[in-house]
């Protein structure tokens, strides 16, 4: 199994670092960032931090009016909002076409939007919704925005994964769950897909000046949990009966930090294709250790052969590949 190197730098930051602290002394004036799902939870904290450091930020959103209202409430009225439904390839194409037509380049693309443990649903050509939304939509978006990414000197793409990847590798024999649906296995597969996407994108894009990183933000209570019954979260130890969040969870500001770090840190120049957590490159999972479920990256999520295989499968499903001509 050919895996990416996973060696902490170290960065000097940690799990309690906030996104704004990561950007101390970093000036993003003149840079343009695109953050999917950038109007709630981790996304809006990511947008606020990048905007505060001087970046121009664009938020693609399925609910444009809701996004605009949320951003305005945070004093982010000059953040641009564009219509985009990641579960609809026509919508992804339309957003990308509008952006490319604007003639602007992209310095930072953060594929932040996600759904988790959702009830079974089919989108597109019968695709399982978590795989389609979390992975395929972002796969198509990144490929369609490729001309804007390569227009800059050194663009970075950040793919949001999670320790959910530990629940399942890519089920190449039945990735669409045609023979029985499990919401957590489907989520795990989607998060593995997000990590493998970064591995292969970096392999393909490094020679073009584009580097990619997979990021686990940590456990955070946000709208991502909207599909989970309260009883299930209590049983998992995430919250108490009165709704108090487990103290091991991060705040949204802390959860956004690793995305921002991967997107901007000078320490990562010349690097890419790695899985990051707590504002650093993660170690490989210490199999059998008490922290194996919550820390580190499992081998299947950084396997180069699976990353290449997933890329080919995603191209076959979407018909989109920025590298098809070489």
ROKOLBA-190666 format. One line per field, with one value per residue (C-alpha): x, y, z; residue in three letters. Coordinates in nm, 3 decimals. Layout:
east c(X_...)
north c(Y_...)
up c(Z_...)
residuo c(ALA_...)
//
This chain:
east c(0.000_0.158_0.063_0.134_0.403_0.239_0.493_0.404_0.611_0.541_0.348_0.353_-0.027_-0.262_-0.615_-0.724_-0.588_-0.849_-0.863_-0.782_-0.476_-0.348_-0.360_-0.170_0.090_-0.044_-0.170_-0.413_-0.475_-0.515_-0.595_-0.928_-1.080_-1.385_-1.543_-1.836_-2.090_-1.929_-2.235_-2.278_-2.076_-1.712_-1.767_-1.864_-1.576_-1.341_-1.483_-1.460_-1.095_-0.991_-1.186_-1.031_-0.685_-0.770_-0.886_-1.172_-1.409_-1.681_-1.937_-2.120_-2.448_-2.758_-2.968_-2.854_-3.088_-3.005_-2.634_-2.663_-2.854_-2.607_-2.305_-2.465_-2.535_-2.164_-2.061_-1.948_-2.167_-1.900_-1.854_-1.989_-2.254_-2.318_-2.584_-2.453_-2.615_-2.340_-2.591_-2.683_-2.409_-2.599_-2.583_-2.211_-2.143_-2.342_-2.154_-1.818_-1.905_-2.010_-1.690_-1.458_-1.636_-1.547_-1.179_-1.067_-0.817_-0.857_-0.581_-0.769_-1.053_-1.193_-1.440_-1.612_-1.980_-2.104_-2.391_-2.357_-2.547_-2.835_-3.136_-3.106_-3.157_-3.060_-2.942_-2.805_-2.803_-2.909_-2.601_-2.603_-2.649_-2.360_-2.106_-2.256_-2.272_-1.954_-1.733_-1.871_-2.000_-1.666_-1.478_-1.673_-1.644_-1.267_-1.213_-1.438_-1.261_-0.919_-0.839_-0.892_-0.672_-0.385_-0.409_-0.245_0.117_0.054_-0.310_-0.422_-0.726_-0.848_-1.084_-1.273_-1.264_-1.300_-1.229_-1.549_-1.314_-1.229_-1.579_-1.533_-1.296_-1.429_-1.673_-1.560_-1.788_-2.096_-2.015_-2.378_-2.521_-2.753_-2.763_-2.852_-2.798_-2.616_-2.598_-2.271_-2.092_-2.208_-2.072_-1.744_-1.703_-1.771_-1.511_-1.255_-1.338_-1.267_-0.923_-0.836_-0.949_-0.685_-0.421_-0.486_-0.550_-0.214_-0.044_-0.197_-0.183_0.158_0.332_0.075_0.146_-0.170_-0.136_-0.413_-0.465_-0.719_-0.830_-1.001_-1.141_-1.212_-1.539_-1.766_-2.139_-2.279_-2.561_-2.376_-2.554_-2.899_-2.997_-2.912_-3.180_-3.097_-3.111_-2.840_-2.608_-2.669_-2.590_-2.269_-2.167_-2.169_-2.426_-2.604_-2.978_-2.988_-2.799_-2.457_-2.186_-1.906_-1.604_-1.374_-1.552_-1.396_-1.563_-1.642_-1.358_-1.115_-1.265_-1.199_-0.833_-0.689_-0.862_-0.721_-0.377_-0.366_-0.481_-0.225_0.068_0.413_0.535_0.345_0.511_0.627_0.412_0.071_-0.143_-0.140_-0.408_-0.401_-0.553_-0.506_-0.317_-0.047_0.014_-0.140_0.038_-0.078_-0.331_-0.172_-0.360_-0.480_-0.419_-0.694_-0.688_-0.713_-1.078_-1.032_-0.677_-0.453_-0.531_-0.607_-0.408_-0.706_-0.764_-0.417_-0.357_-0.233_-0.365_-0.716_-0.693_-0.620_-0.895_-1.148_-1.051_-1.118_-1.452_-1.551_-1.461_-1.676_-1.974_-1.948_-1.786_-1.558_-1.177_-0.953_-0.658_-0.817_-0.600_-0.286)
north c(0.000_0.327_0.598_0.968_1.075_1.182_1.364_1.662_1.972_2.087_2.407_2.577_2.569_2.311_2.191_2.501_2.750_2.965_3.054_3.418_3.317_3.109_3.421_3.646_3.830_3.680_3.937_3.801_4.132_4.069_3.699_3.545_3.256_3.041_2.864_2.629_2.626_2.942_3.084_2.861_2.659_2.610_2.773_3.116_3.117_3.028_3.311_3.560_3.476_3.495_3.817_3.965_3.896_4.093_3.824_3.867_3.581_3.415_3.182_2.941_2.852_2.644_2.885_3.220_3.438_3.253_3.285_3.656_3.714_3.512_3.690_4.031_3.952_3.881_4.208_4.031_4.226_4.256_3.879_3.765_3.491_3.272_3.007_2.650_2.316_2.055_1.773_1.905_1.894_2.143_2.391_2.319_2.377_2.700_2.841_2.747_2.894_3.223_3.238_3.152_3.414_3.676_3.632_3.607_3.362_3.159_3.147_2.937_2.688_2.536_2.254_2.291_2.212_1.870_1.657_1.389_1.070_1.178_0.956_0.761_0.980_0.966_1.255_1.287_0.950_0.760_0.856_0.814_1.167_1.187_1.060_1.288_1.605_1.572_1.428_1.432_1.790_1.918_1.695_1.851_2.204_2.187_2.042_2.301_2.583_2.449_2.732_2.985_2.786_2.752_3.122_3.199_3.140_2.899_2.805_2.569_2.343_2.223_1.926_1.887_1.529_1.399_1.106_0.976_0.833_0.562_0.417_0.303_0.296_0.332_0.048_-0.005_-0.309_-0.101_0.268_0.375_0.141_-0.036_-0.344_-0.179_0.164_0.253_0.626_0.606_0.382_0.617_0.915_0.733_0.650_1.013_1.142_0.889_1.010_1.369_1.270_1.060_1.344_1.568_1.296_1.256_1.623_1.707_1.435_1.574_1.942_1.993_2.041_2.311_2.498_2.380_2.190_2.009_1.915_1.703_1.854_1.706_2.007_1.821_1.751_2.057_2.098_2.279_2.239_1.932_1.732_1.838_1.488_1.326_1.263_1.411_1.065_0.941_1.230_1.172_0.801_0.891_1.121_1.431_1.616_1.571_1.556_1.934_1.994_2.070_1.991_1.755_1.961_1.775_1.939_2.244_2.578_2.665_2.920_2.646_2.402_2.642_2.682_2.378_2.465_2.817_2.687_2.441_2.713_2.973_2.847_2.928_2.609_2.404_2.558_2.283_2.026_1.872_1.562_1.508_1.472_1.745_1.787_2.034_2.277_2.030_1.728_1.430_1.114_0.780_0.613_0.431_0.106_-0.043_0.273_0.439_0.735_0.531_0.626_1.000_1.082_1.016_0.905_0.546_0.395_0.365_0.741_0.829_0.535_0.660_0.364_0.403_0.778_0.720_0.458_0.691_0.971_0.748_0.640_1.003_1.098_0.813_0.931_1.303_1.313_1.589_1.578_1.882_1.654_1.452_1.618_1.555)
up c(0.000_-0.119_0.133_0.160_0.411_0.737_0.953_1.180_1.111_1.394_1.323_1.662_1.673_1.821_1.872_2.063_1.810_1.636_1.269_1.342_1.546_1.253_1.035_1.273_1.062_0.738_0.486_0.226_0.054_-0.318_-0.268_-0.369_-0.174_-0.249_0.050_-0.010_0.271_0.401_0.573_0.879_1.127_1.034_0.698_0.822_1.071_0.787_0.576_0.863_0.927_0.561_0.511_0.825_0.682_0.368_0.124_-0.119_-0.038_-0.244_-0.089_-0.321_-0.153_-0.222_-0.015_-0.146_0.060_0.382_0.307_0.240_0.564_0.773_0.627_0.671_1.036_1.087_0.925_0.609_0.372_0.103_0.076_-0.260_-0.269_-0.573_-0.631_-0.616_-0.531_-0.497_-0.546_-0.893_-1.158_-1.372_-1.087_-1.035_-1.404_-1.405_-1.104_-1.254_-1.592_-1.434_-1.233_-1.523_-1.735_-1.472_-1.561_-1.200_-1.054_-0.734_-0.475_-0.218_-0.270_0.049_-0.013_0.322_0.265_0.375_0.497_0.765_0.848_0.628_0.555_0.234_-0.070_-0.435_-0.649_-1.002_-1.176_-0.865_-0.664_-0.287_-0.153_0.095_-0.161_-0.424_-0.214_-0.011_-0.283_-0.638_-0.621_-0.499_-0.745_-1.032_-0.894_-0.850_-1.197_-1.360_-1.174_-1.273_-1.517_-1.236_-0.996_-1.243_-1.329_-0.993_-0.896_-0.609_-0.543_-0.267_-0.245_0.094_0.119_0.447_0.568_0.926_1.155_0.999_0.735_0.988_0.950_0.592_0.299_-0.054_-0.121_-0.478_-0.506_-0.415_-0.362_-0.416_-0.150_-0.391_-0.169_0.161_0.312_0.633_0.706_0.899_0.652_0.377_0.569_0.635_0.267_0.171_0.414_0.289_-0.061_0.043_0.172_-0.133_-0.358_-0.202_-0.245_-0.617_-0.690_-0.539_-0.743_-1.061_-0.976_-0.816_-1.150_-1.230_-0.906_-0.728_-0.399_-0.214_0.150_0.339_0.670_0.975_1.165_1.489_1.667_1.660_1.714_1.409_1.158_1.031_1.303_1.183_1.070_1.404_1.670_2.009_2.166_1.931_2.019_2.390_2.350_2.168_2.453_2.237_2.447_2.778_2.837_2.884_2.559_2.709_2.455_2.554_2.661_2.421_2.127_1.968_1.912_1.549_1.557_1.662_1.414_1.126_1.217_1.040_0.712_0.726_0.827_0.537_0.297_0.402_0.609_0.467_0.636_0.376_0.072_-0.161_0.019_-0.039_-0.057_0.319_0.587_0.853_1.198_1.484_1.257_1.162_0.942_1.119_1.222_1.083_1.312_1.603_1.551_1.878_2.080_2.289_2.046_1.725_1.669_1.720_1.605_1.309_0.957_0.858_0.572_0.338_0.342_0.212_-0.021_-0.358_-0.556_-0.415_-0.475_-0.843_-0.868_-0.704_-0.941_-1.243_-1.096_-1.030_-1.387_-1.516_-1.310_-1.381_-1.723_-1.590_-1.578_-1.602_-1.680_-1.960_-2.225_-2.028)
residuo c(UNK_UNK_UNK_UNK_UNK_UNK_UNK_UNK_UNK_UNK_UNK_UNK_UNK_UNK_UNK_UNK_UNK_UNK_UNK_UNK_UNK_UNK_UNK_UNK_UNK_UNK_UNK_UNK_UNK_UNK_UNK_UNK_UNK_UNK_UNK_UNK_UNK_UNK_UNK_UNK_UNK_UNK_UNK_UNK_UNK_UNK_UNK_UNK_UNK_UNK_UNK_UNK_UNK_UNK_UNK_UNK_UNK_UNK_UNK_UNK_UNK_UNK_UNK_UNK_UNK_UNK_UNK_UNK_UNK_UNK_UNK_UNK_UNK_UNK_UNK_UNK_UNK_UNK_UNK_UNK_UNK_UNK_UNK_UNK_UNK_UNK_UNK_UNK_UNK_UNK_UNK_UNK_UNK_UNK_UNK_UNK_UNK_UNK_UNK_UNK_UNK_UNK_UNK_UNK_UNK_UNK_UNK_UNK_UNK_UNK_UNK_UNK_UNK_UNK_UNK_UNK_UNK_UNK_UNK_UNK_UNK_UNK_UNK_UNK_UNK_UNK_UNK_UNK_UNK_UNK_UNK_UNK_UNK_UNK_UNK_UNK_UNK_UNK_UNK_UNK_UNK_UNK_UNK_UNK_UNK_UNK_UNK_UNK_UNK_UNK_UNK_UNK_UNK_UNK_UNK_UNK_UNK_UNK_UNK_UNK_UNK_UNK_UNK_UNK_UNK_UNK_UNK_UNK_UNK_UNK_UNK_UNK_UNK_UNK_UNK_UNK_UNK_UNK_UNK_UNK_UNK_UNK_UNK_UNK_UNK_UNK_UNK_UNK_UNK_UNK_UNK_UNK_UNK_UNK_UNK_UNK_UNK_UNK_UNK_UNK_UNK_UNK_UNK_UNK_UNK_UNK_UNK_UNK_UNK_UNK_UNK_UNK_UNK_UNK_UNK_UNK_UNK_UNK_UNK_UNK_UNK_UNK_UNK_UNK_UNK_UNK_UNK_UNK_UNK_UNK_UNK_UNK_UNK_UNK_UNK_UNK_UNK_UNK_UNK_UNK_UNK_UNK_UNK_UNK_UNK_UNK_UNK_UNK_UNK_UNK_UNK_UNK_UNK_UNK_UNK_UNK_UNK_UNK_UNK_UNK_UNK_UNK_UNK_UNK_UNK_UNK_UNK_UNK_UNK_UNK_UNK_UNK_UNK_UNK_UNK_UNK_UNK_UNK_UNK_UNK_UNK_UNK_UNK_UNK_UNK_UNK_UNK_UNK_UNK_UNK_UNK_UNK_UNK_UNK_UNK_UNK_UNK_UNK_UNK_UNK_UNK_UNK_UNK_UNK_UNK_UNK_UNK_UNK_UNK_UNK_UNK_UNK_UNK_UNK_UNK_UNK_UNK_UNK_UNK_UNK_UNK_UNK_UNK_UNK_UNK_UNK)
//
